[in-house]
């Protein structure tokens, strides 16, 4: 709409849930290629935005708060060693034949 020198554009964001997007991905990609934009929601919460290529979004990329190299310092849960299958089978066989 144009009022004098002020131009107002109203843009309605269409939402799509993850399951529907997965089931009809080709159709949504075709619509996106034609200029339509979608907000992907999971459990009623926005998780992503699907927009045409070349469209500048309003999201800004923020620099990391800590250096990426510090990811190596994160201590996680250690997975127990995988038992040797051959040793377990032999032990079981020896126990049954003794």
C-alpha positions in Angstrom: 0.0 0.0 0.0 1.3 3.5 -0.7 0.2 6.6 1.2 2.0 9.6 -0.3 5.7 8.9 0.0 5.4 6.2 2.6 5.2 2.6 1.4 4.0 -0.1 3.7 4.4 -3.7 2.9 2.5 -6.3 4.9 4.0 -9.7 4.7 2.2 -12.7 6.2 4.5 -15.5 7.3 3.1 -19.0 6.5 3.9 -21.7 9.1 4.4 -25.3 8.4 5.1 -28.1 10.9 8.1 -30.4 10.5 6.0 -33.5 9.6 4.1 -31.7 6.9 7.3 -30.2 5.5 8.9 -33.7 5.4 5.9 -35.2 3.7 5.6 -32.5 1.1 9.1 -31.2 0.8 9.1 -30.9 -3.0 6.0 -28.8 -3.0 7.4 -26.4 -0.3 10.7 -26.1 -2.2 8.9 -25.3 -5.4 6.8 -22.6 -3.6 10.0 -21.2 -1.9 11.7 -21.0 -5.3 8.7 -19.0 -6.5 9.3 -16.5 -3.8 7.2 -17.7 -0.9 8.6 -17.8 2.6 7.8 -20.3 5.4 8.4 -20.6 9.1 9.0 -24.2 10.2 7.5 -25.0 13.6 8.0 -28.0 15.9 5.5 -28.3 18.7 4.2 -24.8 18.0 7.7 -23.3 18.4 9.5 -21.8 15.4 12.7 -23.7 14.6 13.7 -22.6 11.1 12.9 -20.3 8.3 12.6 -21.5 4.6 13.1 -18.6 2.2 14.0 -18.1 -1.4 17.6 -18.0 -2.4 19.1 -14.5 -2.6 16.7 -13.1 0.0 18.5 -11.2 2.8 17.0 -12.3 6.1 16.8 -10.2 9.2 18.9 -12.7 11.1 22.5 -11.7 12.0 25.4 -14.2 12.4 26.9 -13.7 15.8 30.6 -14.5 16.3 31.3 -17.4 18.7 31.5 -16.5 22.4 34.5 -18.9 22.9 37.0 -20.1 20.4 36.0 -23.2 18.5 39.2 -25.0 19.6 37.8 -25.1 23.2 35.2 -27.6 22.0 37.9 -30.3 22.5 38.0 -29.4 26.2 34.3 -30.4 26.7 34.2 -33.6 28.8 31.4 -35.9 27.9 30.2 -39.2 29.1 32.7 -41.9 28.4 31.3 -44.9 26.6 32.5 -48.2 28.3 34.8 -50.3 26.2 33.1 -52.7 23.8 33.6 -56.2 25.1 35.5 -58.6 22.8 32.8 -60.7 21.2 35.1 -63.7 20.4 36.3 -63.8 24.0 32.8 -63.7 25.4 31.6 -66.5 23.0 34.6 -68.7 23.9 34.1 -68.1 27.6 30.5 -69.1 27.3 31.3 -72.2 25.3 34.0 -73.2 27.7 31.6 -72.8 30.6 29.0 -75.0 29.0 31.4 -77.7 28.1 33.2 -77.9 31.4 
